[in-house]
Amino acid sequence: MVIYRYLIKEVLQTLLAVMLVLLLIFMGRYFALYLADASAGKISGDIVVEMLFLRTITSLSVMLPFGLFVAVLLAFGRLYKDSEMTALAACGISPSRVLLAVSSIALICSLLVASLSFWGTPWAHEKSLQVREQAQTGTAFEAVAEGQFNKIGRSGQVFYVEGLSEDQVQLRNVFVQSKTANGQLDIFSARSGYQSIDPKTGARYLVLVDGYRYQGQPGDVDFKIHQYEKNAVRLDEQDVSPLRRTHWSTPTNELWGSTRAADKAELQWRFAMPLATVLLAVLAVLLSRTSPRQGRFAKLFIAILVFVTYYNTLGVAMSWVQRDIVPAMVGLWWVHLVLMILIAVLAVRHWGSHWVWLRLMGRHNKSVAAAA
């Protein structure tokens, strides 16, 4: 039992370290992408953190199986490098005991991945779409990016803001251009500005301070220039175009019983990730077997190559089901079968076919003795 806990502890410690590194890399990359979108005015800066959180949830169902795969590989690679696995074998710790320890962790992770795959990921995809749609309903003031011209709203208002205060409330050197009903230009320029909301109607206005208003076409007789200390421009609400829903955001209960090929493929994909968690963990035990001279990272490249091939093949099989190239009965299951065959071949290679035979005969003898 002490050995069992020791093996679990080694894997869990490595898993935490691997997941921390993966999350830092993933979140750092997407945080930079969302910040770039926010600075370009594609999304509001207020939703960057929320979008990053939702994006992380959608990726955990793939990140966790890969993290466990690498964690088992590194943990057992260290045990082989330090000859601890040899010592355990000399003490009578059979491969089945080792697999039992890893499988217990893999099953727990598989349940977590299943909950993410069946419920967490679809919810996060749908929530991210809702957040983006809600952000589209904001005003032009909220979508303006400093140092850029932004065309926003139904009337085609054009905004330019040279700078924003640290609290994102005060605007500096503001330019606003819109068109009147008869097609005349209506241009405002101001030294500063801020947003104001009418408490009765909820309408939003951009209050401009110390500036000029230009009406008409330059060069026309009726072209007007007004100087003002304070003026207000009604802000257009942005047009909201519903974002297209994909199979990723479809609730799992709606996929059951569906006759659409895309729904069948998506349902099988959600089953694939929990199953992959267990299979990859067992495969990692077999791939981690090395000599002390090779080191714990000796087979890391091969393992990552196997994972990438397995994951991409699942994606290809999913697209085949979606396009009715492969029947749903075959679906993604053949990819798991190939991985199981690889695991069986490696098990026979490392432990010998006699070990499998003895395990089967041992179970048979126990069942006969129990019946007698």
Kinemage of the C-alpha trace (Angstrom):
@kinemage 1
@onewidth
@group {chain A} dominant
@subgroup {mainchain}
@vectorlist {calphas} color= white
{ca met a 1} P 0.000 0.000 0.000
{ca val a 2} L 2.939 2.321 0.723
{ca ile a 3} L 4.341 1.693 -2.765
{ca tyr a 4} L 0.890 2.303 -4.246
{ca arg a 5} L 0.653 5.713 -2.526
{ca tyr a 6} L 4.224 6.537 -3.522
{ca leu a 7} L 3.535 5.940 -7.210
{ca ile a 8} L 0.342 8.006 -7.071
{ca lys a 9} L 2.172 10.844 -5.310
{ca glu a 10} L 4.911 10.899 -7.953
{ca val a 11} L 2.407 11.092 -10.788
{ca leu a 12} L 0.212 13.723 -9.120
{ca gln a 13} L 3.135 16.006 -8.294
{ca thr a 14} L 4.366 15.838 -11.868
{ca leu a 15} L 0.817 16.327 -13.188
{ca leu a 16} L 0.405 19.541 -11.189
{ca ala a 17} L 3.704 20.887 -12.501
{ca val a 18} L 2.896 19.964 -16.113
{ca met a 19} L -0.618 21.446 -15.945
{ca leu a 20} L 0.744 24.662 -14.438
{ca val a 21} L 3.215 25.046 -17.304
{ca leu a 22} L 0.563 24.232 -19.924
{ca leu a 23} L -1.901 26.708 -18.420
{ca leu a 24} L 0.702 29.467 -18.267
{ca ile a 25} L 1.654 28.926 -21.909
{ca phe a 26} L -1.957 28.672 -23.053
{ca met a 27} L -3.297 31.614 -21.061
{ca gly a 28} L -0.330 33.805 -21.954
{ca arg a 29} L -0.856 33.175 -25.661
{ca tyr a 30} L -4.587 33.810 -25.687
{ca phe a 31} L -4.332 36.754 -23.306
{ca ala a 32} L -2.018 38.432 -25.809
{ca leu a 33} L -4.419 37.627 -28.669
{ca tyr a 34} L -7.447 39.015 -26.824
{ca leu a 35} L -5.533 42.134 -25.839
{ca ala a 36} L -4.597 42.641 -29.489
{ca asp a 37} L -8.274 42.295 -30.477
{ca ala a 38} L -9.269 44.748 -27.758
{ca ser a 39} L -6.671 47.311 -28.840
{ca ala a 40} L -7.887 46.966 -32.433
{ca gly a 41} L -11.471 47.577 -31.337
{ca lys a 42} L -12.683 44.080 -32.296
{ca ile a 43} L -13.801 43.295 -28.742
{ca ser a 44} L -14.335 45.338 -25.623
{ca gly a 45} L -11.489 45.423 -23.139
{ca asp a 46} L -13.961 44.648 -20.359
{ca ile a 47} L -14.515 41.081 -21.583
{ca val a 48} L -10.882 40.057 -22.100
{ca val a 49} L -10.534 38.265 -18.748
{ca glu a 50} L -13.912 36.579 -19.066
{ca met a 51} L -13.157 35.407 -22.592
{ca leu a 52} L -9.796 34.048 -21.426
{ca phe a 53} L -11.482 32.130 -18.604
{ca leu a 54} L -14.076 30.602 -20.935
{ca arg a 55} L -11.442 29.738 -23.512
{ca thr a 56} L -9.421 27.937 -20.853
{ca ile a 57} L -12.440 25.822 -19.873
{ca thr a 58} L -13.022 24.776 -23.483
{ca ser a 59} L -9.413 23.610 -23.763
{ca leu a 60} L -9.111 21.738 -20.481
{ca ser a 61} L -10.854 18.641 -21.876
{ca val a 62} L -7.887 18.228 -24.256
{ca met a 63} L -5.189 19.743 -22.062
{ca leu a 64} L -5.810 17.405 -19.103
{ca pro a 65} L -5.403 14.111 -21.046
{ca phe a 66} L -2.204 15.443 -22.599
{ca gly a 67} L -0.974 16.710 -19.222
{ca leu a 68} L -1.579 13.335 -17.575
{ca phe a 69} L 0.121 11.570 -20.479
{ca val a 70} L 3.262 13.690 -20.119
{ca ala a 71} L 3.138 13.540 -16.307
{ca val a 72} L 3.071 9.723 -16.225
{ca leu a 73} L 5.841 9.604 -18.815
{ca leu a 74} L 8.094 11.966 -16.841
{ca ala a 75} L 7.315 10.468 -13.428
{ca phe a 76} L 8.044 6.899 -14.484
{ca gly a 77} L 10.972 8.048 -16.604
{ca arg a 78} L 12.566 9.354 -13.405
{ca leu a 79} L 11.804 6.098 -11.607
{ca tyr a 80} L 13.502 4.111 -14.364
{ca lys a 81} L 16.463 6.517 -14.465
{ca asp a 82} L 17.038 6.165 -10.720
{ca ser a 83} L 16.553 2.370 -10.969
{ca glu a 84} L 13.580 2.585 -8.614
{ca met a 85} L 11.416 0.552 -10.982
{ca thr a 86} L 14.066 -2.172 -10.971
{ca ala a 87} L 14.050 -2.155 -7.179
{ca leu a 88} L 10.256 -2.336 -7.111
{ca ala a 89} L 10.299 -5.305 -9.468
{ca ala a 90} L 12.883 -7.025 -7.237
{ca cys a 91} L 10.571 -6.494 -4.276
{ca gly a 92} L 7.746 -8.273 -6.082
{ca ile a 93} L 5.820 -5.263 -7.381
{ca ser a 94} L 4.267 -6.634 -10.565
{ca pro a 95} L 3.370 -4.569 -13.653
{ca ser a 96} L -0.297 -5.023 -12.769
{ca arg a 97} L 0.251 -3.192 -9.471
{ca val a 98} L 1.914 -0.339 -11.329
{ca leu a 99} L -0.895 -0.171 -13.872
{ca leu a 100} L -3.457 -0.218 -11.065
{ca ala a 101} L -1.880 2.846 -9.458
{ca val a 102} L -1.809 4.755 -12.744
{ca ser a 103} L -5.297 3.607 -13.739
{ca ser a 104} L -6.798 4.908 -10.506
{ca ile a 105} L -5.462 8.405 -11.269
{ca ala a 106} L -6.486 8.094 -14.917
{ca leu a 107} L -10.045 7.121 -13.988
{ca ile a 108} L -10.430 10.149 -11.703
{ca cys a 109} L -9.043 12.434 -14.399
{ca ser a 110} L -11.291 10.725 -16.927
{ca leu a 111} L -14.370 11.561 -14.853
{ca leu a 112} L -13.244 15.187 -14.679
{ca val a 113} L -12.609 15.263 -18.425
{ca ala a 114} L -16.035 13.687 -19.030
{ca ser a 115} L -17.757 16.396 -17.010
{ca leu a 116} L -15.863 19.043 -18.977
{ca ser a 117} L -16.457 17.357 -22.322
{ca phe a 118} L -20.188 16.714 -21.849
{ca trp a 119} L -21.189 19.834 -19.914
{ca gly a 120} L -18.374 22.306 -19.226
{ca thr a 121} L -17.067 22.789 -22.766
{ca pro a 122} L -20.495 23.266 -24.471
{ca trp a 123} L -21.502 25.712 -21.733
{ca ala a 124} L -18.256 27.686 -22.119
{ca his a 125} L -18.623 27.852 -25.913
{ca glu a 126} L -22.200 29.106 -25.650
{ca lys a 127} L -21.301 31.544 -22.875
{ca ser a 128} L -18.439 33.017 -24.917
{ca leu a 129} L -20.822 33.616 -27.826
{ca gln a 130} L -23.275 35.319 -25.484
{ca val a 131} L -20.521 37.518 -24.053
{ca arg a 132} L -19.469 38.590 -27.543
{ca glu a 133} L -23.090 39.321 -28.529
{ca gln a 134} L -23.643 41.293 -25.351
{ca ala a 135} L -20.481 43.275 -26.027
{ca gln a 136} L -21.831 44.132 -29.478
{ca thr a 137} L -24.813 45.865 -27.866
{ca gly a 138} L -22.490 48.378 -26.219
{ca thr a 139} L -22.200 51.927 -27.454
{ca ala a 140} L -19.648 53.386 -29.776
{ca phe a 141} L -17.972 55.025 -26.790
{ca glu a 142} L -17.138 51.599 -25.331
{ca ala a 143} L -15.758 50.272 -28.593
{ca val a 144} L -13.478 53.174 -29.450
{ca ala a 145} L -9.773 52.330 -29.538
{ca glu a 146} L -7.382 55.182 -28.905
{ca gly a 147} L -5.225 56.362 -31.765
{ca gln a 148} L -7.486 54.826 -34.431
{ca phe a 149} L -10.467 55.816 -36.524
{ca asn a 150} L -13.487 53.689 -35.607
{ca lys a 151} L -16.668 53.486 -37.669
{ca ile a 152} L -19.431 52.313 -35.389
{ca gly a 153} L -23.209 52.334 -35.173
{ca arg a 154} L -26.133 52.323 -37.553
{ca ser a 155} L -25.568 55.895 -38.761
{ca gly a 156} L -21.886 55.277 -39.492
{ca gln a 157} L -20.458 57.529 -36.805
{ca val a 158} L -16.686 57.862 -37.028
{ca phe a 159} L -14.732 58.379 -33.810
{ca tyr a 160} L -11.142 59.242 -33.193
{ca val a 161} L -9.678 59.520 -29.702
{ca glu a 162} L -6.061 60.484 -29.231
{ca gly a 163} L -5.846 59.207 -25.682
{ca leu a 164} L -7.753 57.847 -22.702
{ca ser a 165} L -7.336 58.490 -18.994
{ca glu a 166} L -6.127 55.658 -16.767
{ca asp a 167} L -9.676 54.936 -15.578
{ca gln a 168} L -10.903 54.843 -19.220
{ca val a 169} L -13.455 57.576 -18.451
{ca gln a 170} L -11.980 60.798 -19.828
{ca leu a 171} L -11.202 61.160 -23.545
{ca arg a 172} L -8.494 63.460 -24.864
{ca asn a 173} L -8.591 65.223 -28.262
{ca val a 174} L -11.816 63.761 -29.602
{ca phe a 175} L -13.067 63.759 -33.203
{ca val a 176} L -16.623 62.685 -34.128
{ca gln a 177} L -18.079 62.629 -37.622
{ca ser a 178} L -21.635 61.717 -38.598
{ca lys a 179} L -24.113 62.579 -41.339
{ca thr a 180} L -27.434 64.347 -41.041
{ca ala a 181} L -30.669 63.147 -42.652
{ca asn a 182} L -29.973 65.186 -45.809
{ca gly a 183} L -26.452 63.774 -46.156
{ca gln a 184} L -24.591 66.785 -44.759
{ca leu a 185} L -21.484 66.246 -42.672
{ca asp a 186} L -21.720 67.003 -38.937
{ca ile a 187} L -18.260 67.077 -37.371
{ca phe a 188} L -17.267 67.675 -33.749
{ca ser a 189} L -13.795 68.206 -32.375
{ca ala a 190} L -13.032 68.769 -28.718
{ca arg a 191} L -10.156 68.990 -26.296
{ca ser a 192} L -11.750 66.392 -24.016
{ca gly a 193} L -14.918 64.400 -23.496
{ca tyr a 194} L -16.727 61.903 -21.293
{ca gln a 195} L -19.811 59.720 -21.380
{ca ser a 196} L -23.131 60.689 -19.811
{ca ile a 197} L -26.291 58.574 -19.447
{ca asp a 198} L -29.785 60.047 -19.287
{ca pro a 199} L -31.319 58.592 -16.090
{ca lys a 200} L -34.852 58.732 -17.549
{ca thr a 201} L -34.400 57.292 -21.037
{ca gly a 202} L -31.109 55.449 -20.618
{ca ala a 203} L -29.771 57.150 -23.741
{ca arg a 204} L -26.024 57.647 -23.838
{ca tyr a 205} L -24.295 60.844 -24.849
{ca leu a 206} L -20.719 61.836 -25.423
{ca val a 207} L -20.235 65.178 -23.692
{ca leu a 208} L -17.580 67.203 -25.495
{ca val a 209} L -15.715 70.017 -23.748
{ca asp a 210} L -13.986 73.001 -25.363
{ca gly a 211} L -14.279 72.362 -29.077
{ca tyr a 212} L -15.749 73.209 -32.483
{ca arg a 213} L -18.673 71.953 -34.549
{ca tyr a 214} L -18.594 71.967 -38.370
{ca gln a 215} L -21.817 71.528 -40.361
{ca gly a 216} L -22.169 71.166 -44.127
{ca gln a 217} L -19.724 70.572 -46.940
{ca pro a 218} L -16.457 72.528 -46.889
{ca gly a 219} L -16.540 75.280 -49.503
{ca asp a 220} L -20.341 75.592 -49.564
{ca val a 221} L -22.010 78.894 -48.761
{ca asp a 222} L -23.997 77.428 -45.880
{ca phe a 223} L -20.971 75.792 -44.234
{ca lys a 224} L -21.128 76.604 -40.509
{ca ile a 225} L -18.537 76.624 -37.743
{ca his a 226} L -19.583 76.846 -34.085
{ca gln a 227} L -17.360 77.110 -31.054
{ca tyr a 228} L -18.671 75.668 -27.820
{ca glu a 229} L -17.609 75.124 -24.241
{ca lys a 230} L -19.736 72.019 -23.846
{ca asn a 231} L -21.812 69.976 -26.299
{ca ala a 232} L -23.395 66.502 -26.357
{ca val a 233} L -23.521 63.917 -29.141
{ca arg a 234} L -26.026 61.049 -28.992
{ca leu a 235} L -24.200 57.746 -29.160
{ca asp a 236} L -25.593 55.076 -31.443
{ca glu a 237} L -26.196 51.609 -30.091
{ca gln a 238} L -24.201 49.147 -32.124
{ca asp a 239} L -25.897 46.762 -34.520
{ca val a 240} L -26.112 43.271 -33.062
{ca ser a 241} L -25.643 40.375 -35.462
{ca pro a 242} L -26.218 36.989 -33.783
{ca leu a 243} L -23.092 34.868 -33.948
{ca arg a 244} L -23.331 31.525 -35.691
{ca arg a 245} L -23.671 28.563 -33.350
{ca thr a 246} L -21.551 25.489 -34.007
{ca his a 247} L -21.773 21.904 -32.818
{ca trp a 248} L -19.283 22.753 -30.062
{ca ser a 249} L -21.889 24.796 -28.199
{ca thr a 250} L -24.725 22.269 -28.627
{ca pro a 251} L -25.821 20.797 -25.263
{ca thr a 252} L -25.099 17.087 -24.959
{ca asn a 253} L -28.743 16.168 -24.321
{ca glu a 254} L -29.614 17.608 -27.750
{ca leu a 255} L -27.008 15.391 -29.426
{ca trp a 256} L -28.535 12.170 -28.119
{ca gly a 257} L -30.837 10.610 -30.685
{ca ser a 258} L -29.960 13.153 -33.361
{ca thr a 259} L -29.817 11.824 -36.910
{ca arg a 260} L -27.483 14.559 -38.189
{ca ala a 261} L -23.990 13.340 -39.016
{ca ala a 262} L -22.390 16.405 -37.429
{ca asp a 263} L -24.195 15.757 -34.138
{ca lys a 264} L -23.157 12.108 -34.128
{ca ala a 265} L -19.539 13.092 -34.741
{ca glu a 266} L -19.609 15.674 -31.950
{ca leu a 267} L -21.127 13.182 -29.492
{ca gln a 268} L -18.429 10.630 -30.277
{ca trp a 269} L -15.767 13.309 -29.822
{ca arg a 270} L -17.104 14.036 -26.346
{ca phe a 271} L -16.795 10.334 -25.530
{ca ala a 272} L -13.317 10.234 -27.063
{ca met a 273} L -11.618 12.570 -24.602
{ca pro a 274} L -12.442 10.645 -21.370
{ca leu a 275} L -11.492 7.368 -23.072
{ca ala a 276} L -8.275 8.896 -24.372
{ca thr a 277} L -7.345 9.946 -20.824
{ca val a 278} L -7.190 6.321 -19.648
{ca leu a 279} L -5.586 4.913 -22.794
{ca leu a 280} L -2.866 7.566 -22.934
{ca ala a 281} L -2.007 7.098 -19.262
{ca val a 282} L -1.511 3.351 -19.782
{ca leu a 283} L 0.487 4.010 -22.941
{ca ala a 284} L 2.714 6.450 -21.047
{ca val a 285} L 3.647 3.711 -18.543
{ca leu a 286} L 4.837 1.522 -21.402
{ca leu a 287} L 6.654 4.297 -23.256
{ca ser a 288} L 8.439 5.469 -20.099
{ca arg a 289} L 10.445 2.273 -19.798
{ca thr a 290} L 14.076 3.277 -20.356
{ca ser a 291} L 17.544 2.368 -19.147
{ca pro a 292} L 19.255 4.555 -16.497
{ca arg a 293} L 21.653 5.902 -19.149
{ca gln a 294} L 18.855 7.186 -21.369
{ca gly a 295} L 17.350 9.598 -18.840
{ca arg a 296} L 13.766 10.557 -18.057
{ca phe a 297} L 13.283 12.653 -21.218
{ca ala a 298} L 14.554 9.985 -23.609
{ca lys a 299} L 11.165 9.131 -25.084
{ca leu a 300} L 9.420 12.461 -24.603
{ca phe a 301} L 9.676 13.395 -28.283
{ca ile a 302} L 8.305 10.002 -29.378
{ca ala a 303} L 5.473 10.282 -26.858
{ca ile a 304} L 4.468 13.759 -28.035
{ca leu a 305} L 4.601 12.532 -31.640
{ca val a 306} L 2.283 9.651 -30.722
{ca phe a 307} L -0.133 12.030 -28.987
{ca val a 308} L -0.184 14.502 -31.903
{ca thr a 309} L -0.792 11.652 -34.363
{ca tyr a 310} L -3.552 10.204 -32.193
{ca tyr a 311} L -5.262 13.565 -31.630
{ca asn a 312} L -5.080 14.614 -35.284
{ca thr a 313} L -6.350 11.219 -36.407
{ca leu a 314} L -9.346 11.673 -34.122
{ca gly a 315} L -9.963 15.027 -35.791
{ca val a 316} L -9.754 13.469 -39.250
{ca ala a 317} L -12.096 10.640 -38.236
{ca met a 318} L -14.540 13.205 -36.849
{ca ser a 319} L -14.550 15.140 -40.122
{ca trp a 320} L -15.152 11.881 -42.025
{ca val a 321} L -18.227 11.176 -39.914
{ca gln a 322} L -19.469 14.745 -40.374
{ca arg a 323} L -19.226 14.380 -44.150
{ca asp a 324} L -20.725 10.846 -44.183
{ca ile a 325} L -17.510 9.380 -45.590
{ca val a 326} L -17.384 6.914 -42.692
{ca pro a 327} L -20.545 5.512 -41.069
{ca ala a 328} L -21.275 6.651 -37.537
{ca met a 329} L -21.055 3.039 -36.326
{ca val a 330} L -17.358 3.063 -37.192
{ca gly a 331} L -16.982 6.718 -36.271
{ca leu a 332} L -14.002 7.538 -34.074
{ca trp a 333} L -13.883 4.115 -32.406
{ca trp a 334} L -11.366 2.647 -34.846
{ca val a 335} L -8.794 5.240 -33.746
{ca his a 336} L -9.104 4.066 -30.127
{ca leu a 337} L -8.840 0.464 -31.324
{ca val a 338} L -5.552 1.209 -33.079
{ca leu a 339} L -4.210 2.766 -29.881
{ca met a 340} L -5.331 -0.285 -27.875
{ca ile a 341} L -3.489 -2.543 -30.300
{ca leu a 342} L -0.353 -0.414 -29.871
{ca ile a 343} L -0.686 -0.705 -26.088
{ca ala a 344} L -1.077 -4.493 -26.352
{ca val a 345} L 1.984 -4.786 -28.606
{ca leu a 346} L 4.112 -2.724 -26.230
{ca ala a 347} L 2.862 -4.715 -23.223
{ca val a 348} L 3.832 -8.008 -24.872
{ca arg a 349} L 7.178 -6.524 -25.895
{ca his a 350} L 8.053 -5.253 -22.420
{ca trp a 351} L 6.489 -7.904 -20.179
{ca gly a 352} L 6.187 -10.851 -22.543
{ca ser a 353} L 3.153 -12.780 -23.691
{ca his a 354} L 3.648 -15.224 -20.811
{ca trp a 355} L 2.822 -12.462 -18.314
{ca val a 356} L -0.544 -11.875 -19.978
{ca trp a 357} L -1.139 -15.609 -20.129
{ca leu a 358} L -0.261 -16.062 -16.465
{ca arg a 359} L -2.578 -13.228 -15.487
{ca leu a 360} L -5.418 -14.809 -17.413
{ca met a 361} L -4.722 -18.290 -16.038
{ca gly a 362} L -4.407 -16.923 -12.524
{ca arg a 363} L -7.813 -15.307 -12.715
{ca his a 364} L -9.257 -18.503 -14.188
{ca asn a 365} L -7.820 -20.647 -11.380
{ca lys a 366} L -9.140 -18.268 -8.746
{ca ser a 367} L -12.628 -18.400 -10.238
{ca val a 368} L -12.492 -22.246 -10.324
{ca ala a 369} L -11.303 -22.411 -6.716
{ca ala a 370} L -14.029 -20.014 -5.629
{ca ala a 371} L -16.665 -22.131 -7.386
{ca ala a 372} L -15.350 -25.290 -5.700
